Amino acid sequence: MGQIEGDWIGGYSGVVLARFRDLGHAAEPEETPDALGEAGEAARGSCVQILVWQSPEGAEGALARVRFRALGCPALLVAADLACEQLEGRPPSALGAVEPAALHAALGLPVEKLGQVLLVEDAARRCLEVLRARQVN
């Protein structure tokens, strides 16, 4: 592992490491969501999917479950996990309001990891686009 300096290991805060040890919003591979948004490229080493299941009320129904699948560094995984936690129970429009700066700050991530958090925002917005497209059809 990386250097240990107080509450930091390898440049990651204790908050990041604690969440990384228990990614409670990671999706199982076989789960099929109501909508899925994806950002990044696996070939480049970072990609994330945001998966949502709505409550039975349909288009206006709250996001009953929000999960993620990701390939990337711990920063990407914990940012996706925190975003999913914050989105559960909220209206679908919340997918378009994910705040990368707030996630970045809440996790105490190094500045060079902001790009990973932006992928989470992109995936959430794409998921919202999928939900809106379903409403039209």
FENQUIQUI-V174975 format. One record per backbone hydrogen bond with DSSP energy under -0.5 kcal/mol. CO is the residue of the C=O (numbers start at 1). NH is the residue of the N-H. E is the energy in kcal/mol with one decimal. If there is no record, write none. Layout:
CO/NH/E  CO/NH/E
//
This chain:
3/5/-0.6  3/10/-1.9  5/8/-2.2  8/5/-2.7  9/12/-2.1  12/9/-2.4  13/17/-2.3  14/18/-2.5  15/19/-2.0  16/20/-2.7  17/21/-1.6  18/22/-0.6  19/22/-1.0  22/24/-1.9  23/26/-1.6  25/68/-2.0  28/31/-1.6  31/33/-0.6  35/52/-2.5  37/50/-2.9  39/48/-2.5  41/44/-1.1  41/46/-1.5  42/45/-1.5  46/41/-1.9  47/71/-2.7  48/39/-2.2  49/51/-0.5  49/69/-1.8  50/37/-2.4  51/67/-2.8  52/34/-2.3  52/35/-1.5  53/64/-1.2  53/65/-2.0  55/58/-1.6  57/60/-0.8  58/61/-1.8  62/55/-2.5  62/64/-1.3  63/89/-3.6  65/53/-2.4  67/51/-3.0  68/27/-3.1  69/49/-3.1  71/47/-2.4  73/76/-0.6  73/77/-1.8  74/78/-2.8  75/79/-2.0  76/80/-2.3  77/81/-2.2  78/82/-2.5  79/83/-2.4  80/84/-2.4  81/85/-2.2  82/86/-2.4  83/87/-1.8  84/88/-1.7  87/90/-2.1  90/63/-3.0  91/94/-2.0  92/95/-2.1  93/96/-1.5  94/97/-1.6  95/98/-0.6  98/100/-0.8  99/103/-2.2  100/104/-2.9  101/105/-2.4  102/106/-2.7  103/107/-1.9  104/108/-0.8  104/109/-1.8  105/108/-0.6  110/113/-2.2  111/114/-1.8  113/116/-0.8  113/117/-1.2  114/118/-2.0  115/119/-1.2  116/120/-1.0  117/121/-1.8  118/122/-2.4  119/123/-2.5  120/124/-2.3  121/125/-2.3  122/126/-2.3  123/127/-2.0  124/128/-1.9  125/129/-2.0  126/130/-2.0  127/131/-2.2  128/132/-2.6  129/133/-2.3  130/134/-2.0  131/135/-1.4  132/136/-1.5  133/137/-1.7
//
